[in-house]
Amino acid sequence: MATSTKQPTRQKVHVRKGDTVQVITGRDRGKVGEVLSVNPKKSQVIVQGVNMRTKHVKPQQEGESGQIVVQEGPIHSSNVMLYSEKEKVASRVCYTFNEDGRKVRMLKKTGEIID
């Protein structure tokens, strides 16, 4: 009998690239930043200025010096909430329809439409 390698299912992530979010748990709790990228397979997001990682890069060519690169690491999408710049408050997201009949994302606390 052959063993099957099961692919991870694609999770629905409540944030998109370019959204402003606030971290609600962990070491960087309370920080606000923009979502740089989203990985729906692992349900992870990379937020600007959050979960900074240090990477030591070796020199690639002779005569070149090595360097230390500081970059953002991924965090789980459940650890971030959408953030309203106007009201300065984090909120859950809900889905509603606008006047045109398009489905849009809206912040529950403020009623602000994101899309």
BATIMI-393600 format. One record per residue (C-alpha): z, y, x; residue number from 1; residue in one letter; chain. Coordinates in nm, 4 decimals, padded with zeros to 6 digits. Each point is the difference from the previous one (the first is absolute). Last residue first. Layout:
<rs>
<r <Z, Y, X>, NUM, a, A>;
...
</rs>
This chain:
<rs>
<r <00.0073, 04.7417, -01.2057>, 115, d, A>;
<r <00.3674, 00.0986, 00.0316>, 114, i, A>;
<r <00.0857, 00.1348, -00.3457>, 113, i, A>;
<r <00.3415, 00.1729, -00.0116>, 112, e, A>;
<r <00.2193, -00.1089, -00.2926>, 111, g, A>;
<r <00.3054, 00.0969, 00.2055>, 110, t, A>;
<r <00.2267, -00.3023, -00.0177>, 109, k, A>;
<r <-00.2599, -00.2675, -00.0831>, 108, k, A>;
<r <-00.2615, 00.1032, 00.2584>, 107, l, A>;
<r <-00.3499, -00.0602, -00.1347>, 106, m, A>;
<r <-00.2861, -00.2251, 00.1036>, 105, r, A>;
<r <-00.3289, 00.0336, -00.1860>, 104, v, A>;
<r <-00.2091, -00.2100, -00.2410>, 103, k, A>;
<r <-00.3037, 00.2013, -00.1071>, 102, r, A>;
<r <-00.0447, 00.0807, -00.3710>, 101, g, A>;
<r <-00.1324, 00.3508, 00.0718>, 100, d, A>;
<r <00.3191, 00.1575, -00.1378>, 99, e, A>;
<r <00.2191, -00.2018, 00.2408>, 98, n, A>;
<r <00.1169, -00.3610, -00.0378>, 97, f, A>;
<r <00.3341, -00.1198, 00.1315>, 96, t, A>;
<r <00.1412, -00.2157, 00.2778>, 95, y, A>;
<r <00.3558, 00.0278, 00.1237>, 94, c, A>;
<r <00.1397, 00.0680, 00.3454>, 93, v, A>;
<r <00.3625, 00.0140, 00.1037>, 92, r, A>;
<r <00.1367, 00.3264, 00.1309>, 91, s, A>;
<r <00.1100, 00.1825, 00.3141>, 90, a, A>;
<r <00.0988, 00.3672, -00.0334>, 89, v, A>;
<r <-00.0963, 00.3267, 00.1735>, 88, k, A>;
<r <-00.1250, 00.1491, -00.3315>, 87, e, A>;
<r <-00.3281, 00.1357, 00.1378>, 86, k, A>;
<r <-00.0512, -00.2553, 00.2813>, 85, e, A>;
<r <00.0547, -00.2937, -00.2374>, 84, s, A>;
<r <00.0705, -00.3243, 00.1830>, 83, y, A>;
<r <-00.1216, -00.3534, -00.0755>, 82, l, A>;
<r <00.2582, -00.2599, 00.0905>, 81, m, A>;
<r <00.0231, -00.2151, 00.3140>, 80, v, A>;
<r <00.1960, -00.3144, 00.0910>, 79, n, A>;
<r <-00.1933, -00.2242, -00.2399>, 78, s, A>;
<r <-00.3138, 00.0632, 00.2068>, 77, s, A>;
<r <00.1442, -00.1879, 00.2966>, 76, h, A>;
<r <-00.0109, 00.1878, 00.3291>, 75, i, A>;
<r <-00.2757, 00.0104, 00.2630>, 74, p, A>;
<r <00.0503, 00.1520, 00.3455>, 73, g, A>;
<r <-00.0799, 00.3566, 00.1001>, 72, e, A>;
<r <-00.0991, 00.0774, 00.3584>, 71, q, A>;
<r <00.1555, 00.0922, 00.3354>, 70, v, A>;
<r <-00.2230, -00.0827, 00.2963>, 69, v, A>;
<r <00.1466, -00.0428, 00.3491>, 68, i, A>;
<r <-00.2573, 00.0240, 00.2758>, 67, q, A>;
<r <-00.1477, -00.1866, 00.2906>, 66, g, A>;
<r <-00.1790, 00.1838, 00.2781>, 65, s, A>;
<r <-00.3703, -00.0296, 00.0778>, 64, e, A>;
<r <-00.1005, -00.0613, 00.3626>, 63, g, A>;
<r <-00.1491, -00.3383, -00.0822>, 62, e, A>;
<r <-00.0917, -00.0306, -00.3634>, 61, q, A>;
<r <00.1896, -00.1203, -00.3090>, 60, q, A>;
<r <00.3464, 00.1349, 00.0872>, 59, p, A>;
<r <00.2711, -00.1799, -00.1974>, 58, k, A>;
<r <00.1133, 00.1415, -00.3333>, 57, v, A>;
<r <00.3724, 00.0033, -00.0833>, 56, h, A>;
<r <00.0397, 00.0302, -00.3783>, 55, k, A>;
<r <00.2872, 00.1895, -00.1609>, 54, t, A>;
<r <00.0316, -00.0292, -00.3787>, 53, r, A>;
<r <00.0750, 00.2745, -00.2538>, 52, m, A>;
<r <00.1140, -00.1260, -00.3401>, 51, n, A>;
<r <-00.0983, 00.3227, -00.1836>, 50, v, A>;
<r <-00.1870, 00.3060, 00.1350>, 49, g, A>;
<r <-00.3101, -00.0550, -00.2162>, 48, q, A>;
<r <00.0429, -00.2973, -00.2331>, 47, v, A>;
<r <-00.1637, -00.3392, 00.0589>, 46, i, A>;
<r <00.0073, -00.2212, -00.3085>, 45, v, A>;
<r <00.0677, -00.3690, -00.0593>, 44, q, A>;
<r <-00.0649, -00.2338, -00.2931>, 43, s, A>;
<r <-00.1075, -00.2760, 00.2421>, 42, k, A>;
<r <-00.3391, -00.0477, -00.1681>, 41, k, A>;
<r <00.0012, 00.3604, -00.1322>, 40, p, A>;
<r <-00.0014, 00.1573, 00.3497>, 39, n, A>;
<r <00.0101, 00.3775, -00.0551>, 38, v, A>;
<r <-00.0775, 00.2742, 00.2513>, 37, s, A>;
<r <00.1062, 00.3525, 00.0984>, 36, l, A>;
<r <00.2443, 00.0616, -00.2863>, 35, v, A>;
<r <00.1304, 00.3561, 00.0374>, 34, e, A>;
<r <00.3610, 00.0729, 00.0856>, 33, g, A>;
<r <00.3501, 00.0611, -00.1296>, 32, v, A>;
<r <00.3111, -00.1340, 00.1738>, 31, k, A>;
<r <00.3023, -00.0759, -00.2195>, 30, g, A>;
<r <00.0745, -00.3431, 00.1451>, 29, r, A>;
<r <-00.1522, -00.0519, 00.3467>, 28, d, A>;
<r <00.2404, -00.2783, 00.1016>, 27, r, A>;
<r <-00.0472, -00.1914, -00.3209>, 26, g, A>;
<r <-00.0383, 00.0916, -00.3642>, 25, t, A>;
<r <-00.1591, 00.2687, -00.2205>, 24, i, A>;
<r <-00.2863, 00.1249, 00.2185>, 23, v, A>;
<r <-00.1710, 00.2939, -00.1731>, 22, q, A>;
<r <-00.3718, 00.0038, -00.0761>, 21, v, A>;
<r <-00.2944, 00.2410, 00.0080>, 20, t, A>;
<r <-00.3219, -00.1801, -00.0923>, 19, d, A>;
<r <-00.2976, 00.0112, 00.2397>, 18, g, A>;
<r <-00.0697, -00.3738, -00.0016>, 17, k, A>;
<r <00.1224, -00.1505, -00.3239>, 16, r, A>;
<r <00.3369, -00.0900, -00.1466>, 15, v, A>;
<r <00.1017, -00.2412, -00.2781>, 14, h, A>;
<r <-00.1199, -00.3116, 00.1852>, 13, v, A>;
<r <-00.1429, -00.2864, -00.2036>, 12, k, A>;
<r <00.0462, -00.3133, 00.2074>, 11, q, A>;
<r <-00.2956, -00.1975, 00.1368>, 10, r, A>;
<r <00.0979, -00.3641, 00.0267>, 9, t, A>;
<r <00.0689, -00.1468, 00.3430>, 8, p, A>;
<r <-00.2568, -00.2667, 00.0888>, 7, q, A>;
<r <00.1095, -00.3616, -00.0337>, 6, k, A>;
<r <-00.0928, -00.2282, 00.2835>, 5, t, A>;
<r <-00.0699, -00.3355, -00.1559>, 4, s, A>;
<r <00.1176, -00.3198, 00.1616>, 3, t, A>;
<r <-00.2501, -00.2808, -00.0038>, 2, a, A>;
<r <00.0995, -00.3386, -00.1383>, 1, m, A>;
</rs>
